[in-house]
């Protein structure tokens, strides 16, 4: 699973953690939507 240019290291500080959490949440939502579209 690639994310962007392969930068999967925390950026440091609170913003980096929030960005990583937001990215993982967005990826899970996109995967769920794609799975629903493909199955229906």
ChimeraX attribute file (.defattr): number of C-alpha atoms within 10 A of each C-alpha:
attribute: neighborCount
match mode: 1-to-1
recipient: residues
	/A:1	4
	/A:2	7
	/A:3	10
	/A:4	7
	/A:5	6
	/A:6	8
	/A:7	9
	/A:8	10
	/A:9	9
	/A:10	13
	/A:11	13
	/A:12	8
	/A:13	8
	/A:14	9
	/A:15	11
	/A:16	13
	/A:17	14
	/A:18	13
	/A:19	13
	/A:20	15
	/A:21	12
	/A:22	12
	/A:23	13
	/A:24	13
	/A:25	12
	/A:26	12
	/A:27	13
	/A:28	12
	/A:29	12
	/A:30	12
	/A:31	12
	/A:32	12
	/A:33	12
	/A:34	11
	/A:35	11
	/A:36	10
	/A:37	9
	/A:38	8
	/A:39	7
	/A:40	5
